Structures are given as C-alpha cells and as structure tokens.
Amino acid sequence: MSGAPALAIEAVLGSLRFDAQGLVAAIAQQHDTNEVLMLAWMNRDAVEETLRTGEVCYWSRSRAKLWRKGETSGQVQRLVEFRFDCDGDAVLLRVDQTGVACHTGRRTCFYRALRDGRLVSIVDITVDPDALYRL
Amino acid sequence: MSGAPALAIEAVLGSLRFDAQGLVAAIAQQHDTNEVLMLAWMNRDAVEETLRTGEVCYWSRSRAKLWRKGETSGQVQRLVEFRFDCDGDAVLLRVDQTGVACHTGRRTCFYRALRDGRLVSIVDITVDPDALYRL
C-alpha cells in the first residue's frame, strides 16, 4: 500500500483506542503466507507515519522513540493492508517482510514452542544477527 | 493439545516476561488457515489454565477475572500449540476455533480495513450475536 490520503489516516486514528500510554498493540503478518511475524506497539505518530509512507513504523517502548522497522537492519516491512479489531485497541498489519522480522535472525519472533512437553526452537536462524546489526 | 505436564508449564511460565500488570499479549491464530482471530491478554493463571486443560483461557482486563473463551457463547478455542516470542512478552496461540472468535458474530475480530482510502468491513457476520449471548 502506498501512502493513504490524510482523510483516511484521520478516520483510522479516530477509530483506534489508544491505551493510557497512548499505544495500541500491532501484529505483523506476512500477507501471502499468513505467518505471524512479530508483535510490537504503535502510538498515533507511528500509525500516521506507517499509513503516510506505506512502510511500517512502530513505537519502541524501550527506546521511547519512533522505530521504523528495518532502519538499522534493512529488514523493512512494506505495508500491504492496515486492519484493526472490534475494540480498536489492536492492529493487524498485513505486510511484505524483507528478510527476517526477528533480531535473532529468524523469520518470525515466535520461534519458541511447547512440543511434547518440552520447550523447543521451531524456526532456524537464516541471517547472522551480527551481520544484521553490523556488530 | 491436551494437558501439558506440570514441569512444562513451569518452564513456559519461567520463560515469559509478564508486564507491570502481570500480563502478556496473546494472539490467537487458527492453526490450519493461519488466520489471525483475535488479540487478548493472559496472566500467569490464564497461561497455566490454558496449558493444563488445552482450552484457551484469557485474563479479562475489563472484568478483572479469568475468562475461558467461549464460556458464555460456546465459541471455544482448543489449543493446538503454544508459542511465544523472542522477548517472552507475547504469546502466539495456535488454536482450533469453534464458530466465531468475535463477539460481533464474525470469524475474526480484525474485520475493519483501510481499502482504497476508505474504512470498510471485510468480514461478514456469520452468527447472530444475540444468539451467541442469548440476549
């Protein structure tokens, strides 16, 4: 999705219910495979920036700043469709993920699973995390 | 998934990072279609109850009590697999949803989307919500 018109952005912002910290939860889902990639947070500015540019931008709670996904790692998320839920406090970002979503170098952040009574890693590292962040 | 052993439940609880309110975000995803159904919250008791019984249980923030999904509506979620993310503060519940996940009578709560610059509903109501809650 390329940039949405200002009126549409206002309509979305008016429909979302930001919490006491001014945030909504945002799920990123790969648009063609339906794989859930990650969960992060958005404030009003992050929603606006995402819709305006068509590139996903979150609010980093740990760094207390806007965080354009991939700004350091290059692993950007192109917005395909913006959806939100019945309560307006959760967003579903249908995206096209470049490379990997997880800072560990895995496609998805949800790589830990309980299987046969044991915690296991179910997703391989496909990109060296040191290379992602040029450490 | 039927009930997990106590040791496995302890391992999961020890790996999750509950926030200041004692909660983690939980995404429910239909296991065979990969459709994202809803986002809700779990505390330690909800995680334990879900893993022990194999039926998804959340923490209702509005009612401040455990909420077995479907306890009123019959629209239960059977747990297929429990996953969580790199930070341990978000859970991905792979479930088998009976009927509809949304209290509006739609399969998924994420039925509002921005398309062609307009907010539209992209999921039909398939169950009368009055029938769901016997109003």
Interface residues (C-beta under 8 A of the other chain):
Chain A: M1 A4 P5 L7 A8 A11 V12 S15 A25 I27 Q29 T33 N34 E35 V36 M38 L39 L51 E81 F82 R83 F84 D85 C86 D87 A90 L92 C102 H103 T104 R106 C109 F110 Y111 R112 A113 L114 R115 G117 R118 L119 I122
Chain B: M1 A4 P5 L7 A8 A11 V12 S15 A25 I27 Q29 T33 N34 E35 V36 M38 L39 L51 E81 F82 R83 F84 D85 C86 D87 A90 L92 C102 H103 T104 R106 C109 F110 Y111 R112 A113 L114 R115 G117 R118 L119 I122
